[in-house]
């Protein structure tokens, strides 16, 4: 059986795994990626037709990777966010111009992200695709009295047969239902929201003008995100059975009429809808973000409710923090960093990374989970309080900016690789702070 040695082996070549491989470029670490699904396959889960809201921290991260120009050409800037509560008067608006920002974020199709990341990934890492991890165990080293894990042995199945990949660090980034995470013996805590999200693209009577709408309804949040060609991307949260019925049974006329009743007329008449997909929603958290010679990233580590579009942005901040912890001091493709002297699987390095990322995770989970719980409760005193709060946000700039920091990923200690590399941009954002 063929055997190869690497410093870092990434399970999963989707948005998170590919981003980490690019972030480690120039670090001196030998990186490999194992991905079971070819990028061009219709079932590729990371590079499908869904749209992703990218926070400014994610834009800066992709700038550092050298792929933002390729993404920006297919992305739509968010100029304003409009938040409302169906059936009640409270609402608030977050406006980029009023806050002195060029944009509150961008909306990019996953395929655009994939088209930017995959070519760069092929240059940054050894890619095994299609291939899947079959099992893994710790490699031990040292005398009997001082045995310690020196790496991981990973058995991989490829079209040409099985191979063995030895790595000092295994990074698990293969999704919420990660088999590799299970092979590590890391369990999860899950919360089923009892909801599914309907994903579709719409055409509307009025142009979106760069406004992202987040509307809370008794059945769950409903988001319309600005997209290319004056379309909007729909994320409509409903109870499981209702979502299946709406997506699979209703004709277009019925679907648009029901959606119009839930969303309202801020974009005029909803004129047409494309194909609809349904995704069950749950909050899933790994019991540990790091274990012996392994780190867990992305949805394998924490899957969030899609309200406010926080999931991928949190994962990219994790990627940036891990790359920094592993000594990726330069991610400029024109500048080679010196070979890393850091053992990427050192327990102290991994424990420090995992502990450092807990505060961002807890803050973001509390934000998304709290929004879902707050706006799904129809208790009249709570309804009155939350709508008063929305109105206060609209009238009280300091409170609005606090919300904006959380929504745009700027709360807490932002990893260096998610900070602006542009002095002019940095000055502008520092003035905003």
Residue pairs with C-beta under 8 A, 6 or more apart in sequence:
1 161
1 162
1 163
1 164
2 163
2 164
3 163
3 164
3 165
3 166
4 32
4 126
4 163
4 164
4 165
4 166
5 30
5 165
5 166
5 167
6 30
6 31
6 32
6 126
6 165
6 166
6 167
6 168
7 29
7 30
7 31
7 167
7 168
7 169
7 340
7 344
8 24
8 29
8 30
8 31
8 32
8 167
8 168
8 169
8 171
8 326
8 344
9 31
9 32
9 33
9 34
9 152
9 154
9 165
9 167
9 169
9 170
9 171
10 17
10 20
10 21
10 31
10 32
10 33
10 34
10 125
10 171
10 173
11 17
11 34
11 133
11 170
11 171
11 172
11 173
11 174
11 178
11 180
12 33
12 34
12 35
12 172
12 173
12 174
12 175
12 178
12 180
12 298
12 300
13 21
13 33
13 34
13 35
13 39
13 46
13 118
13 121
13 127
13 129
14 35
14 44
14 45
14 46
14 47
14 173
14 174
14 175
14 298
15 46
15 47
15 52
15 110
15 113
15 114
15 117
15 298
15 312
15 315
16 46
16 173
16 297
16 298
16 299
16 312
16 315
16 316
16 319
17 33
17 35
17 171
17 173
17 174
17 297
17 298
18 33
18 46
18 114
18 117
18 118
18 120
18 121
19 61
19 65
19 117
19 316
19 319
20 171
20 173
20 297
20 319
20 322
20 323
21 31
21 33
21 121
21 124
21 125
22 65
22 66
22 67
22 117
22 120
22 121
22 124
22 331
23 61
23 64
23 65
23 319
23 320
23 322
23 323
23 328
23 331
23 417
24 31
24 124
24 125
24 323
24 326
24 328
25 31
25 120
25 123
25 124
25 328
25 331
25 333
26 328
26 330
26 331
26 332
26 333
26 335
26 336
26 337
27 323
27 326
27 327
27 328
27 329
27 330
27 337
27 339
27 340
28 327
28 337
28 338
28 339
28 340
29 326
29 327
29 328
29 340
29 344
30 126
31 124
31 125
31 126
32 125
32 126
32 127
32 128
32 165
32 167
33 121
33 125
33 126
33 127
33 128
33 129
34 128
34 129
34 131
34 132
34 133
34 154
34 156
34 165
35 127
35 128
35 129
35 130
35 131
36 129
36 130
36 131
36 132
36 174
37 43
37 44
37 45
37 129
37 130
38 44
38 129
38 130
39 47
39 114
39 118
39 129
44 114
45 175
46 110
46 114
47 110
47 111
47 113
47 114
47 115
47 118
48 110
48 111
49 109
49 110
49 111
49 201
50 109
50 110
50 199
50 233
50 277
51 107
51 108
51 109
51 110
51 201
51 225
51 227
51 233
52 107
52 108
52 109
52 110
52 113
52 309
52 312
53 78
53 105
53 106
53 107
53 212
53 225
53 309
53 313
54 62
54 71
54 75
54 105
54 106
54 107
54 108
54 312
54 313
55 105
55 309
55 313
55 407
55 408
55 409
55 410
56 101
56 103
56 104
56 105
56 408
56 409
56 410
56 429
57 313
57 316
57 317
57 408
57 409
57 410
57 414
57 418
57 419
58 105
58 312
58 313
58 316
58 409
58 418
59 68
59 105
59 106
60 417
60 418
60 419
60 420
60 421
61 316
61 317
61 319
61 320
61 417
61 418
62 68
62 71
62 116
63 420
63 421
63 422
64 331
64 332
64 417
64 421
65 120
65 331
66 120
66 331
66 332
66 333
67 116
67 117
67 120
70 112
70 115
70 116
71 106
71 108
71 112
71 113
71 116
72 106
74 108
74 109
74 112
74 115
74 228
75 106
75 107
75 108
75 112
76 106
76 107
76 108
76 210
76 225
76 226
76 227
76 228
77 96
77 102
77 103
77 105
77 106
77 210
77 226
78 96
78 103
78 104
78 105
78 106
78 107
78 210
78 211
78 212
78 225
78 226
79 95
79 96
79 97
79 103
79 104
79 209
79 210
79 211
80 93
80 94
80 95
80 96
80 104
80 209
80 210
80 211
80 212
81 93
81 94
81 104
81 211
81 212
81 213
81 214
81 407
82 91
82 92
82 93
82 211
82 212
82 213
82 214
82 266
83 91
83 92
83 93
83 94
83 214
83 215
83 216
83 390
84 90
84 91
84 213
84 214
84 215
84 216
84 264
84 390
85 91
85 215
85 216
85 375
85 383
85 386
85 387
85 390
86 215
86 216
86 217
86 218
86 222
86 262
86 264
87 217
87 218
88 383
88 387
89 387
89 391
90 386
90 387
90 388
90 389
90 390
90 391
91 390
91 391
91 394
92 390
92 391
92 393
92 394
92 400
92 403
93 394
94 104
94 400
94 403
94 404
94 407
96 102
96 103
96 104
99 401
99 404
99 432
100 428
100 431
100 432
101 428
101 429
101 432
102 428
103 210
104 212
104 404
104 407
104 408
105 212
105 309
105 408
107 212
107 225
107 226
107 227
107 233
109 227
109 228
121 127
128 156
128 158
128 163
128 165
130 158
130 159
131 156
131 157
131 158
131 159
132 156
132 157
133 154
133 155
133 156
133 157
133 174
133 179
133 180
133 183
134 155
134 156
134 157
134 162
135 154
135 155
135 183
136 152
136 153
136 154
136 155
136 170
136 180
136 183
136 184
136 294
137 152
137 153
138 149
138 151
138 152
138 153
138 292
138 293
139 149
139 150
139 151
139 152
139 153
139 166
140 147
140 148
140 149
140 150
141 147
141 148
141 149
141 150
142 148
142 150
149 292
149 293
149 345
150 168
151 166
151 167
151 168
151 169
151 293
151 345
152 166
152 167
152 168
152 169
152 170
152 292
152 293
152 294
152 345
153 164
153 165
153 166
154 164
154 165
154 166
154 167
154 170
155 162
155 163
155 164
156 162
156 163
156 164
156 165
167 293
167 345
168 293
168 343
168 344
168 345
169 293
169 294
169 295
169 326
169 344
169 345
169 350
170 180
170 184
170 293
170 294
170 295
171 294
171 295
171 296
171 297
171 322
172 178
172 180
172 181
172 184
172 294
172 295
172 296
172 297
172 300
172 301
173 296
173 297
173 298
173 300
174 180
174 181
174 300
175 298
175 299
175 300
176 282
176 284
176 299
176 300
176 303
178 296
178 299
178 300
180 300
181 188
181 286
181 296
181 300
184 291
184 294
184 296
185 291
186 286
186 287
186 288
186 291
186 296
187 286
187 287
188 284
188 285
188 286
188 287
189 284
189 285
189 287
190 282
190 283
190 284
190 285
191 282
191 283
191 284
191 369
192 280
192 281
192 282
193 220
193 281
193 282
193 283
193 305
193 372
194 239
194 240
195 219
195 220
195 237
195 238
195 239
195 240
195 243
195 280
195 281
196 237
196 238
196 239
196 240
196 243
196 244
196 278
196 279
196 280
196 281
197 235
197 236
197 237
197 243
197 278
197 279
197 281
197 306
198 234
198 235
198 236
198 237
198 238
198 243
198 246
198 247
198 276
198 277
198 278
199 233
199 234
199 235
199 276
199 277
199 278
199 279
200 233
200 234
200 236
200 247
200 273
200 274
200 275
200 276
200 277
201 227
201 231
201 232
201 233
201 234
201 273
201 274
202 224
202 231
202 232
202 233
202 234
202 259
202 270
202 271
202 272
202 273
202 274
203 230
203 231
203 232
203 270
203 271
203 272
203 273
204 230
204 232
204 267
204 268
204 269
204 270
204 271
205 267
205 268
205 269
205 270
205 271
206 266
206 267
206 268
207 230
208 224
208 226
208 227
208 230
208 232
208 267
209 226
210 226
211 226
212 223
212 224
212 225
212 226
213 222
213 223
213 224
213 225
213 263
213 266
213 267
214 221
214 222
214 223
214 307
214 308
215 221
215 222
215 223
215 224
215 262
215 263
215 264
216 222
216 371
216 375
216 376
217 262
218 376
218 378
219 237
219 238
219 239
219 242
219 262
220 236
220 237
220 238
220 239
220 372
220 376
221 235
221 237
221 307
221 371
221 372
221 375
222 234
222 235
222 236
222 237
222 259
222 262
222 263
223 234
223 235
223 236
223 306
223 307
223 309
224 232
224 233
224 234
224 263
224 267
225 232
225 233
225 235
225 309
226 232
226 233
227 233
232 267
234 259
234 273
235 306
236 243
236 246
236 259
236 262
237 243
237 281
237 306
237 307
238 246
240 280
243 278
244 278
246 255
246 258
246 276
247 276
247 277
247 278
248 276
248 278
250 258
252 272
252 273
255 273
255 276
256 270
256 271
256 272
256 273
259 270
259 273
260 269
260 270
263 270
281 305
281 306
282 303
283 302
283 303
283 304
283 305
283 365
283 368
283 369
284 299
284 302
284 303
285 301
285 302
285 303
285 361
285 365
286 296
286 300
286 301
286 302
288 296
288 354
289 295
289 296
289 301
289 353
289 354
289 357
289 358
289 361
290 296
290 350
290 351
290 353
290 354
292 347
293 345
293 350
294 345
294 350
295 322
295 350
295 353
295 354
297 315
297 318
297 319
297 322
298 315
298 318
299 311
299 315
301 315
301 318
302 314
302 315
302 361
302 365
303 311
304 310
304 311
304 314
304 364
304 365
304 368
304 369
305 368
305 369
305 371
305 372
307 368
307 371
307 372
308 367
308 368
308 371
308 407
310 364
310 367
310 368
310 409
313 409
314 360
314 361
314 364
314 409
316 418
317 357
317 360
317 409
317 414
317 415
317 418
318 357
318 360
320 415
320 416
320 417
320 418
321 353
321 356
321 357
321 415
322 353
323 331
323 417
324 415
324 416
324 417
325 342
325 349
325 352
325 353
325 356
326 340
326 342
326 344
326 349
327 337
327 340
327 341
327 342
328 337
328 340
328 417
329 337
330 336
330 337
331 417
342 349
343 349
356 413
359 412
359 413
360 412
360 413
363 406
363 411
363 412
364 406
367 406
374 382
374 386
375 386
377 383
392 399
393 399
393 400
393 403
394 400
404 410
405 411
409 418
419 426
420 426
420 429
